[in-house]
Amino acid sequence: MNKYEIIIYWSEEDQSFIAEVPELPGCMVDGLTYQEALSNIEVIISEWIETAKELGRSIPKPKGRLMFA
């Protein structure tokens, strides 16, 4: 189960919902609906972690809710 914070927002420029995981650099996807973006990011989180393991890179531990100013 994913424990990373996921941020989902609407992008006028892309005309789609964008989902990103701040703790995993470069981990972001889009979707035509909110649910599609959420579903897509869950797949990409798994792939991001799998790729990091294959490359011997460290995988950040989930920090829970992040604070932004």
Secondary structure by P-SEA (a helix, b strand, c coil): ccccbbbbbbbccccbbbbbbccccccccccccaaaaaaaaaaaaaaaaaaaaaabbbbbccccccccc
